[in-house]
Amino acid sequence: MKQTIISLGRQVGSGGHKIAAALAQRLSLPLYDKNLIAEIAAQRDLDPSVLRQYEEAPKNPFLSRSVRGLSNSAQAGLASMQFRFLREKAASGESFLILGRCSDYILREYEGLISIFVSGDLEDRVASIQQAHGFSQEEALDFIRTGDKRRATYHSEHCPTQWGHGDAYDLTINSSRLGLEGTTDFLAEYLRRRMEK
């Protein structure tokens, strides 16, 4: 079987993580998301709880500086470790599904890469975050805006492509149109067809 790497980016509250987990299960692929931190920490004998503070986070401009392309930023250091981990997994020939982490760009040279971005209507995303966290509508909206800005900034620091922009992905889909289950069904069929080619 040829290698398949599925990169799934997502807006906060769009259901992207649930969709990714369901797709990984249906397609019998390992899913790399937050568990990637635990694997990196184990490899390097580091505390995963410390690393998680810097996950998919842009550099703090007040606490970091770069000299000759080298950065003292903890965020940049963790990003570099994650990118190296993903490249090693891809180079080994393993098929997998990766959630975010600039994988749509970082792994672009692999023929088996399929990149997807999941968005959603703002009102649905707010309702999803309210339900998941018990937030008020205003708190949920603030959580979404902060999270989306953080992901977009992180992406722009490491990739020349624009986060969430259709030109950067094979497929972008609004999960509000079919719901989470319907979106998962649609993507599973799309991925099966791509994997058969």
Buried (B, 14 or more C-beta within 10 A) or exposed (E): EEBBBBBBBBBBBBBBBBBBBBBBEBBEBEBBBEEBBEBBBEEEEBEBEEBBEBBBBBBEEEEBEEEEEEBEBBBBBBBEBBBEBBBEBBEEEEBBBBBBBBBBBBBBEBEBBBBBBBBBBBEBBBBBBBEEEEBEEEBBBEBBEEBBEBBBBBBBBBBEBEBBEEEBBBBBBBBBEBEBEEBBBBBBEBBEEBBEE
